[in-house]
Amino acid sequence: MPIKLEGSCHCGVVRFNVQSSTPVPYQLCTCSICRKVGGVGGSINLGAHANTLEITQGKEHIGIYKAVMNRDTKEETIASSERNFCTKCSAMLWLYDENWPDLLHPFASAIDSPELEAPDEMIVIMTDSKPDYVRLPEGAKRVYKHYGTDAIEAWHKKYGKYIE
């Protein structure tokens, strides 16, 4: 049975829970979007079942940001993904994309309980857009200029971390 993740924003006005089969925060994205919305180092997204999302408090304080892709170029577009955040404190909560309606990606930083399992090895992706001042995490890691070899579900299954 999937695990129930309970999360909130920093100020506590938004609270939510969602069921996850892929709760290990193993992948750090250092792309410009994740660094600018998630903090200097980037963001770690988990996987969850979108139809289980329950907003228990503060729904009226949830805003949506659709990232600008290829900003300031001829190829500039707006992303289909929606980054949901608290309009009071700006904490990122989860990412949703209608192209994958069964999936929701809570930001690991928004999860309050249970305590998330630390991976044996961190996967760091999108380093081709990481500035030099952003330091990679300590410990065992695999680093990719773009995406890694395993998507969230595939990684969890490969390492026996997937929860049916």
C-alpha positions in Angstrom: 0.0 0.0 0.0 1.4 3.4 -0.9 2.6 5.7 1.9 0.8 8.8 3.0 2.9 11.9 2.7 1.8 14.9 4.8 3.1 18.3 3.8 2.7 22.0 4.4 4.1 25.4 3.4 6.6 27.2 5.6 4.0 29.5 7.3 1.6 26.6 7.9 -1.4 28.1 6.1 -1.5 25.4 3.5 -1.5 21.7 4.5 -2.0 18.6 2.3 -1.5 14.9 2.1 -1.1 12.5 -0.8 -0.3 8.8 -1.4 3.1 8.0 -2.8 4.6 4.8 -4.1 7.9 6.6 -4.8 8.8 8.5 -1.6 12.6 8.4 -1.6 14.2 11.9 -2.4 17.0 10.6 -4.6 17.2 13.1 -7.4 18.2 16.8 -7.2 17.5 18.9 -10.2 19.8 21.9 -10.6 18.1 23.4 -13.7 17.4 27.2 -13.6 13.7 26.7 -12.8 14.4 24.4 -9.8 17.1 26.6 -8.5 15.1 29.8 -8.8 11.8 28.5 -7.4 13.3 25.9 -5.0 16.4 27.6 -3.7 20.1 28.0 -4.6 20.8 24.3 -4.9 17.7 23.1 -6.8 14.7 21.0 -6.0 14.0 17.4 -5.1 10.6 16.1 -6.4 8.9 13.0 -5.2 6.3 11.0 -7.0 2.7 10.6 -5.9 -0.8 9.5 -7.1 -2.5 12.7 -8.2 -6.0 11.4 -7.5 -5.1 11.0 -3.8 -4.2 14.7 -3.2 -6.2 16.1 -0.3 -5.7 19.8 0.6 -6.7 19.9 4.2 -6.1 23.6 4.8 -5.5 26.8 2.9 -6.7 25.9 -0.6 -7.4 29.6 -1.2 -3.7 30.4 -0.6 -2.4 28.1 -3.4 -1.0 29.9 -6.4 0.3 28.3 -9.7 3.4 29.2 -11.6 4.0 28.0 -15.1 7.7 28.3 -15.9 9.0 30.2 -18.8 11.1 27.8 -21.0 14.1 29.1 -23.0 13.6 32.6 -21.5 14.8 35.5 -23.6 15.3 33.4 -26.8 13.3 32.9 -30.0 12.2 29.5 -28.6 10.6 31.0 -25.4 7.4 29.1 -24.4 5.4 28.5 -21.3 5.7 25.1 -19.6 2.7 22.8 -19.4 3.7 21.9 -15.8 2.1 23.8 -12.9 4.2 24.5 -9.8 1.8 25.0 -6.9 3.0 27.3 -4.1 1.7 29.1 -1.0 0.8 32.7 -1.9 1.6 33.8 1.7 5.1 32.5 2.2 6.1 31.4 -1.4 7.0 27.8 -0.3 6.8 25.4 -3.2 4.3 22.5 -2.6 4.0 20.3 -5.7 4.3 20.1 -9.4 1.5 18.9 -11.7 1.4 18.4 -15.4 -1.8 17.6 -17.3 0.2 15.6 -19.8 0.6 13.0 -17.0 -2.7 13.3 -15.1 -2.1 10.4 -12.8 1.1 11.9 -11.4 1.8 14.6 -8.9 5.3 15.6 -7.7 5.5 16.9 -4.2 8.6 18.9 -3.4 10.5 16.9 -0.8 11.1 20.2 1.1 7.3 20.5 1.7 6.9 17.0 3.3 6.6 17.0 7.1 5.9 13.3 7.7 6.9 10.7 7.6 10.6 11.4 7.8 11.9 10.6 4.3 14.5 7.9 3.7 17.9 9.2 2.6 19.1 7.5 -0.6 22.4 5.7 -0.6 23.4 7.7 -3.7 22.1 11.0 -4.9 21.3 11.6 -8.6 22.0 15.2 -9.7 20.5 16.2 -13.0 20.5 19.2 -15.3 24.0 20.4 -14.3 24.5 21.9 -17.7 22.6 25.0 -16.4 24.1 25.0 -12.9 26.4 28.0 -12.1 29.7 27.2 -10.6 28.8 28.7 -7.2 26.2 26.0 -6.7 27.8 23.1 -4.9 26.8 19.5 -5.3 25.7 17.5 -2.3 28.2 15.6 -0.3 28.4 11.8 -0.4 27.9 9.3 -3.2 26.3 10.7 -6.3 25.9 10.3 -10.0 25.9 13.6 -12.0 24.2 14.2 -15.4 24.3 17.2 -17.7 20.7 16.6 -18.6 18.4 13.8 -17.2 19.5 10.7 -15.5 18.9 7.2 -16.9 15.9 6.3 -14.6 12.6 8.1 -14.1 11.3 8.3 -10.5 9.2 5.2 -10.7 11.9 3.2 -12.6 14.5 4.2 -10.0 12.3 3.2 -7.1 11.6 -0.2 -8.7 15.2 -0.8 -9.6 16.4 -0.3 -6.0 13.4 -2.1 -4.3 12.0 1.2 -2.9 8.7 1.1 -4.9 5.7 0.7 -2.6 2.7 -1.1 -4.2 
